[in-house]
Amino acid sequence: MNYDLLIIGSGPGGYVAAIRASQLGMKVGVIERESVGGICLNWGCIPTKALLKSAQVFDSLKHTADYGIILEGEAKPDMPKIVERSRNVAEGMSKGVQFLFRKNKIEVINGTGKLVSANEVEVIAGDGKKQKYSAPHIILATGARSKELPNLKQDGEKVIGYRKAMTLDKLPESMVVVGSGAIGIEFAWFYHTMGTKVTLVEFLPNVVPLEDEEVSKQLERSFKKAKMKVMVNSSVESVDTSGEKCKVKINTKKGMVEVVADIVLSAVGVTPNLEGIGVEELGIELEKGKVKVDDYYRTNVPGVYAIGDIVHGQALAHVASAEGIICVEKIAGEKPQAMDYENIPGCTYCSPEVASVGLTEKQAIERGYEIKVGKFPFTASGKASAAGQKEGFVKLIFDAKYGELLGGHMIGANVTEMIAEIVVARKLETTGYEMIKSVHPHPTMSEALMEAAAAAYDEVIHL
């Protein structure tokens, strides 16, 4: 069967690329071995946010008295119901993508796809039957899976990855979370909020190590204030699962310690899904374990492209989607702009939330910029005080010479919604002066952006 474009994988890279290609007049086939929507919709971004919403509601119920509301009795989490809601949300989103496929006349080919040539894919269906499909253009969008360390092998029962962490049938009494990137942080906060005794272990000196150091330190303080145990500069040496509980040996600066827990969650990153898809057989070039592509996601094999977690760049759903659009627009003869990977927002949906884009203060200095830094704490925000959510701050970094907005870093309530303003401002080459003079609504959390810009230029009003 012939197509204009075949895509292996229907995650946020694959399905968005497919829809855009269809809009541009291509006949598209999408090969998917599991559920339409990929990991993001089914086991990642969307269902985890449903879990986190349950935790936010539960956390709010603990503090109703602070808002003058008295509830009789004690609120308790119902883990099976929480998981059921999360799965229903994921299922609904997957059905939404299926609807979009039908609307755009995109054909779904169920099975596991493998390149057999630069313009042909063999698909093995669930019943073992094989069929070949051809297209002059083929996009690899196979995503990634939970990374396993040699000394932290996942057994799916006591040592688990993120997929299992989303569907536990009961709340564990204790858990060790290894790794404090977005996945580790979000699950650590979820389970801690639900009542599990959580120990968070991070090898590097700071949690969320890719964030600005001040943000990292604030999040660590917030977690410790909430009575979560946080261990930085620490590494898990071994896990003994032979007994009823896990015995986790952790190497710290002060020496070896042992933590006993019901569950160990490995959240040390992801591994690209490159096995068995024909990459080696076709001689597709790899670089540091990922597919090497140009600015328009072309591999060294003409007609074969790659996007998402299997190429270099941030392993984020919105990055994969943007890459998919750029890729198919180039295939269609359009003139898309290449991706600016330094203007990609990153969000961590714990409480307080974390969001950032652009250069950190340290990175800006290392690149030789003379900088102006503006910081505005939410303790000085009227909306944050009214909402009872005063933790955190907004920090903006400007080039002192030209006023260019180099980076934005936030920690606090709703900052994952606020970060888009900084992304757009950087895209439009907005200066600090223009941000100060852009009137923000009062009272809002977003006023902190204007105030932080003003703080950088010694014009801040409310601080």
C-alpha positions, -999 to +999 in steps of 0.1 A: +000+000+000+014+034-010+014+067+009+030+101+006+042+098+041+046+070+066+052+078+103+064+051+128+049+062+162+018+082+171+031+101+201+030+139+203+057+140+175+041+115+152+004+124+155+010+161+152+033+156+122+006+134+106-021+160+110+000+188+097+010+166+067-026+159+060-034+196+061-007+201+035-023+175+011-004+144+019-018+108+021-005+097+055-002+064+073+007+061+110+021+029+124+015+023+161+021-008+181+002+003+213-023+031+218-027+062+196-012+091+213+019+073+224+035+075+258+026+112+264-011+108+261-013+073+276+015+070+301+031+103+305+022+140+303-016+137+304-023+109+329+004+121+353-012+156+354-045+139+363-028+121+392-012+154+403-046+171+402-059+146+426-029+153+449-035+190+446-072+186+456-062+163+485-036+188+497-061+216+495-085+196+517-058+195+544-057+233+546-094+243+543-093+257+579-067+283+566-094+296+543-122+297+570-138+264+559-143+236+584-148+201+571-161+173+593-140+141+593-107+133+577-102+132+539-086+100+527-071+091+493-088+062+474-059+050+452-079+028+429-103+056+421-074+081+416-058+057+391-091+050+374-097+087+369-062+091+355-066+062+331-100+076+320-085+110+312-058+092+291-083+071+273-104+102+265-074+120+251-064+090+230-099+089+215-096+126+208-065+119+186-083+090+169-111+115+160-085+140+146-070+111+125-104+103+111-112+140+105-079+144+086-082+111+067-051+096+083-049+059+083-037+040+114-017+008+108-016-013+140+016-032+146+053-028+150+071-010+121+106-016+108+124+001+079+133-024+052+145+003+028+145+041+025+109+041+013+095+009+027+083-003+061+074-038+072+046-040+098+042-070+121+006-071+134-003-085+168-012-119+153+022-121+136+011-113+101+035-091+081+027-065+055+048-039+037+039-003+031+058+022+010+062+060+009+088+084-005+091+099+030+093+081+063+095+097+097+108+078+127+089+090+159+094+060+182+099+080+214+117+066+245+112+044+276+123+045+312+161+042+315+175+013+336+208+015+355+228-017+360+225-014+398+188-005+397+171-031+376+133-028+374+114-059+384+080-041+381+071-050+417+095-035+441+118-016+418+095+002+393+095+028+365+071+056+358+045+034+340+040+012+371+041+042+394+010+055+376-011+024+383-002+011+418-034-004+433-025+008+468-006+036+484+029+024+496+039+034+531+073+043+520+092+050+487+126+059+475+126+080+443+159+079+424+164+110+402+150+145+406+143+155+370+107+163+361+095+127+364+111+120+397+100+153+412+064+149+402+061+114+415+079+123+447+055+151+453+024+131+443+032+102+467+044+124+495+013+145+493-009+113+494+008+102+526+037+080+515+070+085+533+093+096+504+130+098+502+142+117+471+178+108+460+197+130+435+233+124+423+240+160+415+243+189+440+208+202+433+173+188+427+159+197+392+196+201+382+189+217+349+171+247+365+186+279+377+203+272+410+181+296+430+150+278+418+166+244+427+174+256+462+139+270+467+123+237+456+145+217+480+135+241+508+099+237+500+101+199+499+120+198+532+095+222+548+068+197+537+087+170+556+100+151+525+135+137+529+158+150+502+193+137+496+215+155+471+251+146+462+240+110+467+238+079+447+220+045+450+247+018+452+224-012+455+189-024+462+182-056+481+147-068+473+150-103+488+130-094+519+096-080+524+109-045+519+136-029+498+169-022+515+185+007+496+222+015+501+228+051+494+263+067+491+263+102+505+290+128+513+288+116+549+292+079+540+270+050+532+234+049+546+206+024+543+170+034+537+142+008+540+112+013+517+083-006+502+090+007+467+119+021+448+110+043+418+137+047+392+134+081+375+169+085+361+159+095+326+148+078+294+163+056+267+154+062+230+135+034+213+159+026+184+160-012+186+144-033+159+133-004+137+159-009+109+182+019+119+214-003+118+203-022+087+199+010+067+231+026+080+213+055+096+239+076+114+238+078+152+255+104+174+259+096+211+231+071+210+206+092+191+197+097+154+218+124+138+196+148+118+199+183+102+178+213+111+149+198+092+152+163+108+166+146+077+189+117+084+219+107+063+195+083+044+175+103+018+137+100+025+141+090+061+136+115+089+136+114+127+120+135+154+113+136+192+131+117+219+153+097+194+171+129+182+192+154+201+173+181+219+150+183+250+130+151+255+097+170+258+063+165+241+060+201+228+095+198+213+085+166+194+054+183+181+072+213+169+099+192+153+072+172+135+056+203+121+089+217+109+098+183+093+066+179+073+065+215+062+100+211+048+089+179+030+059+197+015+082+224+001+074+251+027+101+273+042+098+267+080+122+283+104+146+259+121+139+253+158+155+276+184+163+250+211+173+278+235+137+291+236+120+259+247+101+261+280+105+234+306+078+228+332+077+206+364+042+202+378+049+197+415+039+222+442+053+248+440+055+245+402+087+251+383+090+267+349+119+281+329+131+291+295+164+304+281+197+309+299+202+305+336+222+332+354+253+310+355+250+301+318+247+338+309+278+347+329+297+318+314+289+331+279+304+364+287+272+385+290+271+415+314+237+409+329+209+426+348+189+402+371+155+411+384+138+390+410+103+394+425+090+371+453+054+360+455+054+371+491+050+406+477+022+396+453-013+405+464-029+377+443-005+351+458-013+364+494-050+362+487-047+327+473-025+316+502+003+306+477+032+328+486+061+304+480+085+311+452+095+339+429+101+351+393+136+357+382+144+374+348+179+378+333+187+405+308+217+415+287+228+448+303+241+462+270+211+457+247+182+448+271+177+414+255+157+390+277+181+361+281+161+338+304+131+335+327+130+312+358+100+308+381+089+287+410+054+291+425+017+285+419+006+285+382+040+294+368+037+267+342+010+288+327+030+320+330+061+309+313+046+312+278+048+350+281+085+348+284+088+324+255+068+348+233+088+378+246+121+361+237+108+351+203+098+387+196+132+400+210+114+420+237+135+442+260+133+447+297+120+482+291+091+469+269+081+444+296+081+471+323+059+493+302+034+465+292+006+469+317-003+436+335-037+430+351-040+434+389-043+414+410-026+384+392+003+362+396+016+373+362+022+408+376+054+393+390+068+392+355+065+429+351+078+435+386+108+413+381+117+432+349+113+464+368+135+451+396+163+444+371+162+481+362+157+495+397+121+505+390+102+479+410+072+494+428+060+467+452+092+455+467 
